[in-house]
Amino acid sequence: MKKLILAVALAATLAACAKRPDAIVQADIPMQAYTNLGCPQIAQLHTTEKKKLDDLSKQQISAANGDAFGVFLVGVPIGSVAGGDKEGEVAVSKGKVSAMESAALSKGCKL
């Protein structure tokens, strides 16, 4: 019985850990949000959003590393508890980048 409780507690703790950016699924953002823009505008927004995604990904990696370290030392995902988990923001940013790339492709723009 003690082993079962320990296994459930461990599974719950690991489930609360921050995901790595590459494991986060992008949010569903329609490309129509960007098809009314010209190629230069899409390219500018794409560059800005890619930089934001890179920054968020670095923060998410730090949160995931902090969680792994915290779970190893004290059994608590420290990065997520401290508010470092940026999973939602990474998902939205990935969705925007993908939508911009699809819009640019449909318009024949180069990014």
Secondary structure, DSSP 8 states (H G I E B T S, - for coil): -HHHHHHHHHHHHHHTS---GGGS------GGGTTTS-HHHHHHHHHHHHHHHHHHHHHHHHHHHHHHHHHHHTSS-HHHHTT---HHHHHHHHHHHHHHHHHHHHHT---
